[in-house]
Amino acid sequence: MAAKKLSLDTLLISIPLLPENFTRGTHGKLELAIRTAGGGLASPVQLSLRSDRPGRLFDGLGGNFRLQNPRVDPQVIDYCLDSLRVAWGRVEMPWRDWHPTESVDPLAEARAGRIGTRAADAMEMARRLSAMGMPVIVSCWFPPEWAIDGDPASYVRQGGVQAYRLDPAKEEQIYRSMADYLVYLKEGYGVEAVMFSFNESDLGIDVLHTAEEHAAFIKGFGRYLAARGLATRMLLGDNSDATTFDFIIPALEDPDTYPYIAAVSFHSWRGCDDATLHRWAGASRKLNVPLIIGEGSTDAAAHVYPQIFAESTFAFYEINLYIRLCAICQPLSILQWQLTSDYSILWGGGVYGSEGPLRPTQRFWNLKQLASTPPRSFALPVTSDQEEVNAAAFGNPVRGEYAVHLVNNGASRRATLTGLPANVSELHVYVTNKQEGMAHYGTLEVREGKVEFELPAISFVTLMKQEEGTN
């Protein structure tokens, strides 16, 4: 047996069970007992808050509501909207269902009461979110066959990527068809989409653009929507993940795109290093528009093993990423993928075949805790002197409300937070981990802007100051 020490808390052990020259039928057996000993608390952490340096606005947690499972989606959507403060919504434009036949006028058909089921359901979803006070983003996946360049059957789906090219000879018809959808969404359902995008067009899920085509589309469709009297503007990017930043550079360097860009967006699949996240934050600042995480989560292929959505390690990795995004990118919102039965934050009720009553997972409690950030708070700089503790902070000084979110990736430890405003005298403590879901750990007394407390092991902890009666 060989052992290799990798770090203070990691030991790699190699145990050969069979000789190198083993043959068919050879058996091996190993019996061992492992005993570990700990040394108490991890290193204490010093957290420094600058409540006098407000950054960009955080509206709160958002959600994607692309309808895919009419049997299970409704109960999950109801539960999430009843239980979470959701600040932003993103819905699908089922373009293929809206305008399947090029020669038929889809707007005239809709006005006559003839509209496809998927389109009607998506519009109703948008209406429901808008009625709750949410701005609504509309994104398109599948184009109708008539809008595709060449024979649709010649496009082979590879690894979930369809990568349809749009027919450049039908640009005007394409613009008109999609704008008609947005017009009817406004006329028939009372919703004016604040932003529009093709979903992940850098990758081709399911419309593919080059970086230059993306910039041209922003200008072309943006002008067309303005000419139709719609206030809807474009998302710059809405990329498949943060590593594909170069896709937005042509639009970023073309001032003619700027009047039509409402926000910069990327999806958080596969994570990202800090330097790349800073590039995205810089792009939104250059344009002086918000940054939005259009799809929030970590593993786009997790649906292959859906049981992982109920596992603690997956939940913990996800909230770690979100706190990093909040601290570095200062997004206006992170829109969870999804608040439906797809990649669900709930379990039971038939979600991915799960049994028992519909119930929250650890991911749900993480999101509820993050969503409890006081509405319309500014990002506040906060630093941690321990790498194992991630931190992000928000404050609304007008209402005197604050939230400090901490993810402790190690053993329990003492923590000291300084820099709180003078008018904050106490903070409520909430904890989510494998055992507890947004458990209220009581209140902490704050003295002269300083508070001392203990961070539980492997936990998401939030210190909150809110107006009475809010949660």
C-alpha positions as CSV (number, residue, x, y, z in Angstrom):
1,M,0.0,0.0,0.0
2,A,1.3,3.4,-1.0
3,A,0.1,6.7,0.4
4,K,0.6,10.2,-1.0
5,K,-0.2,13.4,1.0
6,L,-1.8,16.0,-1.3
7,S,-2.7,18.7,1.2
8,L,-3.5,19.2,4.8
9,D,-6.9,17.5,4.4
10,T,-6.5,15.2,1.5
11,L,-4.8,11.8,1.5
12,L,-4.5,9.6,-1.6
13,I,-4.1,5.9,-0.9
14,S,-3.2,3.3,-3.6
15,I,-4.0,-0.3,-2.6
16,P,-3.2,-3.1,-5.2
17,L,-5.6,-6.0,-4.7
18,L,-4.1,-8.3,-7.3
19,P,-0.5,-9.1,-8.5
20,E,0.5,-7.5,-11.8
21,N,0.5,-11.0,-13.5
22,F,-3.0,-12.0,-12.5
23,T,-5.0,-14.4,-14.8
24,R,-8.7,-15.1,-15.3
25,G,-10.3,-16.5,-12.2
26,T,-7.9,-14.8,-9.8
27,H,-9.5,-13.4,-6.7
28,G,-8.5,-10.7,-4.3
29,K,-9.8,-9.6,-0.9
30,L,-9.2,-6.7,1.3
31,E,-10.4,-6.0,4.8
32,L,-9.3,-2.7,6.5
33,A,-10.5,-0.3,9.2
34,I,-9.9,3.5,8.8
35,R,-9.8,5.7,11.8
36,T,-9.5,9.5,11.6
37,A,-8.8,12.1,14.1
38,G,-9.6,15.8,13.9
39,G,-8.1,18.8,15.5
40,G,-11.2,20.9,16.3
41,L,-12.3,24.0,14.5
42,A,-10.9,25.1,11.2
43,S,-9.0,28.4,11.0
44,P,-11.1,31.4,11.9
45,V,-12.3,33.7,9.2
46,Q,-12.2,37.5,9.1
47,L,-14.9,39.0,6.9
48,S,-14.7,42.7,5.9
49,L,-17.7,44.5,4.6
50,R,-17.8,47.9,2.8
51,S,-21.4,49.0,3.3
52,D,-20.4,52.5,2.2
53,R,-19.4,51.3,-1.3
54,P,-22.7,50.1,-3.0
55,G,-22.2,48.5,-6.4
56,R,-24.8,47.3,-8.9
57,L,-28.4,46.5,-8.3
58,F,-29.5,42.9,-7.5
59,D,-33.3,42.4,-8.1
60,G,-33.1,38.9,-6.8
61,L,-33.4,35.3,-7.9
62,G,-35.1,34.7,-11.2
63,G,-36.3,31.5,-13.0
64,N,-36.7,29.9,-16.3
65,F,-40.2,28.6,-17.2
66,R,-39.8,26.7,-20.5
67,L,-42.7,24.4,-20.5
68,Q,-41.9,20.8,-21.5
69,N,-43.8,18.4,-19.3
70,P,-47.6,19.2,-19.1
71,R,-48.1,16.4,-16.6
72,V,-45.6,17.4,-13.9
73,D,-44.6,21.0,-14.7
74,P,-47.8,22.7,-13.2
75,Q,-47.4,21.4,-9.6
76,V,-43.7,22.3,-9.6
77,I,-44.3,25.8,-11.0
78,D,-47.1,26.4,-8.4
79,Y,-44.9,25.3,-5.5
80,C,-42.0,27.5,-6.6
81,L,-44.0,30.6,-7.3
82,D,-45.9,30.1,-4.0
83,S,-42.7,29.5,-1.9
84,L,-40.0,31.7,-3.5
85,R,-39.6,35.4,-4.2
86,V,-38.9,35.2,-7.9
87,A,-37.9,38.6,-9.4
88,W,-37.4,37.7,-13.1
89,G,-38.8,35.2,-15.5
90,R,-37.7,33.8,-18.8
91,V,-40.1,31.9,-21.1
92,E,-39.9,30.3,-24.5
93,M,-41.1,31.6,-27.8
94,P,-42.3,28.3,-29.5
95,W,-41.7,29.8,-32.9
96,R,-42.2,26.5,-34.7
97,D,-45.6,26.2,-33.2
98,W,-46.5,29.8,-33.7
99,H,-45.8,30.0,-37.4
100,P,-45.4,26.5,-38.9
101,T,-46.6,27.4,-42.4
102,E,-44.9,30.3,-44.1
103,S,-47.8,31.3,-46.3
104,V,-50.2,31.6,-43.3
105,D,-50.3,34.9,-41.4
106,P,-49.7,33.9,-37.7
107,L,-50.9,37.2,-36.3
108,A,-54.1,37.1,-38.2
109,E,-54.7,33.5,-37.1
110,A,-54.1,34.4,-33.4
111,R,-56.4,37.4,-33.6
112,A,-59.0,35.0,-35.0
113,G,-58.6,32.7,-32.0
114,R,-56.5,30.1,-33.9
115,I,-53.2,29.7,-32.1
116,G,-51.0,26.7,-31.4
117,T,-51.2,25.0,-28.0
118,R,-47.5,25.4,-27.2
119,A,-47.6,29.1,-28.1
120,A,-50.7,29.8,-26.1
121,D,-49.3,28.0,-23.1
122,A,-46.0,29.9,-23.3
123,M,-47.9,33.2,-23.6
124,E,-50.1,32.3,-20.6
125,M,-46.9,31.5,-18.6
126,A,-45.5,34.9,-19.5
127,R,-48.8,36.5,-18.4
128,R,-48.8,34.8,-15.1
129,L,-45.2,35.9,-14.3
130,S,-45.9,39.5,-15.5
131,A,-49.0,39.6,-13.3
132,M,-46.7,38.8,-10.3
133,G,-44.6,41.9,-11.2
134,M,-41.8,40.2,-13.0
135,P,-40.0,41.5,-16.1
136,V,-40.2,38.7,-18.7
137,I,-37.5,37.7,-21.1
138,V,-38.6,35.7,-24.2
139,S,-36.1,33.3,-25.8
140,C,-36.4,31.2,-28.9
141,W,-35.1,27.6,-29.4
142,F,-36.6,25.8,-32.5
143,P,-37.3,27.7,-35.7
144,P,-40.0,26.6,-38.2
145,E,-38.8,24.6,-41.1
146,W,-39.5,27.4,-43.6
147,A,-37.0,29.7,-41.8
148,I,-34.1,27.2,-41.9
149,D,-31.3,27.6,-44.5
150,G,-31.4,24.4,-46.7
151,D,-33.0,21.1,-46.0
152,P,-33.9,20.7,-42.2
153,A,-33.4,17.0,-42.5
154,S,-29.7,17.6,-43.4
155,Y,-29.0,19.0,-39.9
156,V,-27.8,16.2,-37.7
157,R,-28.3,16.6,-33.9
158,Q,-25.0,16.0,-32.1
159,G,-24.8,15.9,-28.4
160,G,-28.0,17.9,-27.9
161,V,-26.8,20.6,-30.4
162,Q,-29.0,21.1,-33.5
163,A,-27.3,24.2,-34.9
164,Y,-29.9,25.4,-37.4
165,R,-28.8,28.2,-39.7
166,L,-31.5,30.7,-40.7
167,D,-32.1,31.4,-44.3
168,P,-30.5,34.8,-45.0
169,A,-32.8,35.3,-48.0
170,K,-35.8,35.4,-45.7
171,E,-34.6,37.9,-43.2
172,E,-37.6,40.2,-43.5
173,Q,-40.1,37.2,-43.2
174,I,-38.2,36.0,-40.1
175,Y,-38.2,39.4,-38.4
176,R,-41.9,39.8,-39.2
177,S,-42.8,36.4,-37.9
178,M,-41.0,36.8,-34.5
179,A,-42.2,40.3,-34.1
180,D,-45.8,39.2,-34.7
181,Y,-45.4,36.8,-31.8
182,L,-44.2,39.6,-29.5
183,V,-47.0,41.9,-30.8
184,Y,-49.7,39.3,-30.0
185,L,-48.1,38.6,-26.6
186,K,-48.7,42.3,-25.8
187,E,-52.1,42.5,-27.4
188,G,-53.6,39.2,-26.3
189,Y,-51.9,38.7,-23.0
190,G,-50.8,42.2,-21.8
191,V,-47.1,41.3,-21.7
192,E,-44.4,43.4,-23.4
193,A,-41.2,41.3,-23.3
194,V,-38.4,43.4,-21.9
195,M,-35.7,41.4,-23.7
196,F,-35.4,38.8,-26.5
197,S,-32.7,36.3,-27.5
198,F,-32.0,33.2,-29.4
199,N,-31.0,30.6,-26.8
200,E,-27.3,29.8,-26.8
201,S,-26.8,30.8,-30.5
202,D,-23.0,30.6,-29.9
203,L,-23.4,26.9,-29.7
204,G,-26.6,26.4,-31.8
205,I,-29.3,25.4,-29.3
206,D,-31.1,25.6,-31.6
207,V,-30.3,28.5,-33.9
208,L,-26.6,29.0,-34.7
209,H,-25.0,32.4,-35.3
210,T,-21.4,33.4,-35.8
211,A,-20.2,36.2,-33.6
212,E,-20.5,38.7,-36.5
213,E,-24.1,37.4,-37.3
214,H,-25.0,37.8,-33.7
215,A,-24.0,41.5,-33.8
216,A,-25.9,41.9,-37.1
217,F,-29.0,40.3,-35.7
218,I,-29.0,42.6,-32.7
219,K,-29.0,45.6,-35.0
220,G,-31.4,44.3,-37.6
221,F,-34.1,42.8,-35.4
222,G,-33.6,45.6,-32.8
223,R,-34.4,48.2,-35.5
224,Y,-37.4,46.1,-36.7
225,L,-38.9,45.8,-33.2
226,A,-38.5,49.6,-32.7
227,A,-40.2,50.2,-36.0
228,R,-43.1,48.0,-34.9
229,G,-43.5,50.1,-31.8
230,L,-42.2,47.5,-29.3
231,A,-39.9,48.4,-26.4
232,T,-38.4,44.9,-26.4
233,R,-34.6,45.0,-26.8
234,M,-31.9,42.3,-27.2
235,L,-29.8,40.2,-24.8
236,L,-26.1,40.5,-25.8
237,G,-24.8,36.9,-25.7
238,D,-27.2,34.6,-23.8
239,N,-24.2,32.3,-24.3
240,S,-24.0,28.6,-23.5
241,D,-21.4,29.3,-20.8
242,A,-19.0,32.0,-19.7
243,T,-16.0,30.5,-21.5
244,T,-17.4,31.6,-24.9
245,F,-16.9,35.3,-24.2
246,D,-15.4,36.0,-27.6
247,F,-18.8,35.5,-29.2
248,I,-19.9,38.9,-27.9
249,I,-16.8,40.9,-28.9
250,P,-18.0,42.0,-32.4
251,A,-21.2,43.5,-30.9
252,L,-19.3,44.9,-28.0
253,E,-17.0,46.7,-30.4
254,D,-19.8,48.0,-32.6
255,P,-21.5,51.1,-31.2
256,D,-24.4,50.6,-33.6
257,T,-25.6,47.7,-31.5
258,Y,-25.7,49.6,-28.3
259,P,-29.2,51.2,-28.6
260,Y,-30.7,47.7,-29.0
261,I,-29.0,45.9,-26.1
262,A,-30.8,45.8,-22.8
263,A,-28.5,43.5,-20.9
264,V,-25.5,41.2,-21.2
265,S,-26.2,37.5,-20.5
266,F,-24.4,34.2,-20.2
267,H,-25.4,30.8,-18.8
268,S,-23.4,29.4,-15.9
269,W,-23.1,25.8,-17.1
270,R,-19.7,24.3,-16.5
271,G,-18.5,27.1,-14.1
272,C,-15.7,29.5,-14.9
273,D,-12.5,31.0,-13.5
274,D,-12.6,34.4,-11.8
275,A,-10.7,36.2,-14.6
276,T,-13.4,35.2,-17.2
277,L,-16.2,36.3,-14.9
278,H,-14.5,39.7,-14.5
279,R,-14.5,40.0,-18.4
280,W,-18.3,39.5,-18.4
281,A,-18.7,42.1,-15.6
282,G,-16.5,44.5,-17.6
283,A,-18.6,44.0,-20.7
284,S,-21.8,45.0,-18.9
285,R,-20.1,48.0,-17.4
286,K,-18.7,49.1,-20.8
287,L,-22.3,49.2,-22.2
288,N,-23.7,50.5,-18.9
289,V,-26.4,47.8,-18.9
290,P,-27.1,45.0,-16.4
291,L,-25.6,41.6,-16.4
292,I,-28.0,38.7,-16.2
293,I,-27.3,35.0,-15.7
294,G,-29.9,33.8,-18.2
295,E,-29.6,30.1,-17.1
296,G,-28.2,29.3,-13.7
297,S,-26.9,25.9,-12.6
298,T,-23.7,23.9,-13.0
299,D,-24.0,20.8,-15.2
300,A,-26.0,20.9,-18.4
301,A,-25.8,17.1,-18.7
302,A,-27.1,16.4,-15.2
303,H,-30.5,15.3,-16.6
304,V,-28.8,12.1,-17.7
305,Y,-28.5,11.1,-14.0
306,P,-31.4,13.1,-12.5
307,Q,-31.0,11.6,-9.0
308,I,-28.1,14.0,-8.7
309,F,-30.5,16.9,-8.3
310,A,-31.4,15.5,-4.8
311,E,-27.8,15.1,-3.8
312,S,-26.1,17.4,-1.3
313,T,-22.8,17.7,-3.1
314,F,-24.6,19.0,-6.2
315,A,-26.6,21.5,-4.2
316,F,-23.5,22.7,-2.5
317,Y,-21.5,23.2,-5.7
318,E,-24.3,25.1,-7.2
319,I,-24.7,27.6,-4.3
320,N,-20.9,28.1,-4.2
321,L,-21.0,29.1,-7.9
322,Y,-23.9,31.5,-7.3
323,I,-22.2,33.3,-4.4
324,R,-19.1,33.7,-6.6
325,L,-21.2,35.1,-9.4
326,C,-22.9,37.5,-7.0
327,A,-19.5,38.7,-5.7
328,I,-17.7,39.0,-9.0
329,C,-20.3,39.7,-11.7
330,Q,-22.9,41.6,-9.5
331,P,-25.7,40.4,-11.8
332,L,-29.2,41.9,-11.8
333,S,-30.6,38.4,-11.5
334,I,-29.6,34.7,-11.7
335,L,-32.4,32.9,-13.5
336,Q,-32.5,29.3,-12.2
337,W,-32.7,26.5,-14.8
338,Q,-35.5,25.7,-14.2
339,L,-38.4,26.3,-11.8
340,T,-40.3,23.6,-13.6
341,S,-39.9,19.8,-13.4
342,D,-36.9,20.1,-15.7
343,Y,-33.7,20.1,-13.6
344,S,-36.1,20.4,-10.7
345,I,-35.3,21.8,-7.3
346,L,-38.1,19.7,-5.9
347,W,-38.4,15.9,-5.6
348,G,-41.4,13.5,-5.5
349,G,-44.7,14.0,-7.2
350,G,-43.4,12.1,-10.3
351,V,-40.5,14.4,-10.9
352,Y,-38.1,12.3,-12.9
353,G,-40.2,9.3,-11.8
354,S,-39.6,10.0,-8.1
355,E,-42.2,8.8,-5.6
356,G,-43.9,10.3,-2.6
357,P,-45.3,13.9,-2.1
358,L,-43.7,16.8,-3.8
359,R,-41.0,18.1,-1.5
360,P,-38.1,20.6,-1.4
361,T,-34.5,19.5,-1.9
362,Q,-31.4,21.2,-0.5
363,R,-31.2,23.1,-3.7
364,F,-34.6,24.5,-3.1
365,W,-33.6,25.8,0.4
366,N,-30.4,27.2,-1.0
367,L,-32.3,29.2,-3.6
368,K,-35.0,30.3,-1.1
369,Q,-32.3,31.6,1.2
370,L,-30.6,33.5,-1.6
371,A,-34.0,34.7,-2.9
372,S,-34.7,36.2,0.6
373,T,-32.1,38.9,-0.1
374,P,-33.9,42.2,0.4
375,P,-35.5,43.3,-2.9
376,R,-33.6,45.8,-5.0
377,S,-30.4,45.7,-3.0
378,F,-27.0,46.9,-4.1
379,A,-24.0,44.6,-4.2
380,L,-21.6,45.4,-1.4
381,P,-17.9,44.6,-1.4
382,V,-17.0,41.9,1.1
383,T,-13.7,40.0,1.5
384,S,-12.9,36.7,3.3
385,D,-9.3,35.9,4.4
386,Q,-10.0,32.1,4.1
387,E,-10.3,30.5,0.7
388,E,-12.7,28.0,2.0
389,V,-15.3,30.7,2.8
390,N,-17.0,32.3,-0.1
391,A,-18.9,35.6,0.5
392,A,-21.3,38.0,-1.2
393,A,-23.2,40.9,0.4
394,F,-26.1,43.1,-0.5
395,G,-27.7,46.2,1.1
396,N,-30.7,48.5,0.6
397,P,-29.7,51.5,2.7
398,V,-33.0,53.3,2.2
399,R,-34.8,50.6,4.1
400,G,-31.8,49.6,6.2
401,E,-31.9,46.1,5.0
402,Y,-28.8,43.9,4.5
403,A,-27.8,40.3,3.6
404,V,-24.4,38.7,3.9
405,H,-24.3,35.3,2.2
406,L,-21.5,32.9,3.2
407,V,-20.6,29.4,2.0
408,N,-18.3,27.5,4.4
409,N,-16.6,24.7,2.5
410,G,-14.8,23.3,5.5
411,A,-15.1,22.4,9.2
412,S,-17.0,24.7,11.6
413,R,-15.1,27.8,12.4
414,R,-15.3,31.1,14.2
415,A,-16.1,34.1,12.1
416,T,-15.8,37.9,12.6
417,L,-17.6,40.3,10.4
418,T,-16.8,44.0,10.4
419,G,-18.0,47.0,8.5
420,L,-21.7,46.8,9.1
421,P,-23.6,50.1,9.1
422,A,-24.1,51.9,12.4
423,N,-27.9,51.5,12.3
424,V,-27.7,47.7,12.2
425,S,-28.0,46.4,15.8
426,E,-28.9,42.7,15.1
427,L,-28.8,40.1,12.4
428,H,-30.9,37.0,11.9
429,V,-29.0,33.9,11.0
430,Y,-30.2,31.3,8.5
431,V,-28.5,28.0,7.7
432,T,-28.9,25.5,4.9
433,N,-26.9,22.2,4.7
434,K,-27.5,18.5,4.2
435,Q,-29.5,18.3,7.5
436,E,-31.4,21.6,7.6
437,G,-33.2,23.9,5.2
438,M,-33.0,27.6,5.8
439,A,-33.1,26.9,9.6
440,H,-33.4,30.0,11.7
441,Y,-30.4,30.0,14.1
442,G,-31.6,33.0,16.1
443,T,-30.2,36.5,16.1
444,L,-26.7,38.0,16.6
445,E,-26.0,41.3,18.4
446,V,-24.0,43.8,16.4
447,R,-21.8,46.2,18.2
448,E,-20.1,49.1,16.5
449,G,-20.5,47.5,13.1
450,K,-18.9,44.2,14.3
451,V,-20.4,40.7,14.9
452,E,-18.8,37.4,15.9
453,F,-20.4,34.1,15.3
454,E,-19.7,30.4,14.4
455,L,-20.0,29.1,10.8
456,P,-21.3,25.5,10.8
457,A,-19.4,23.0,8.8
458,I,-20.2,22.6,5.1
459,S,-23.1,25.0,5.2
460,F,-24.7,28.0,3.4
461,V,-25.2,30.7,6.0
462,T,-26.9,34.0,5.6
463,L,-26.9,37.0,8.0
464,M,-30.0,39.1,7.4
465,K,-31.4,42.4,8.5
466,Q,-34.9,43.0,7.2
467,E,-37.9,45.1,8.0
468,E,-40.3,43.4,10.4
469,G,-42.7,40.9,8.7
470,T,-40.5,40.2,5.7
471,N,-38.8,37.0,4.8
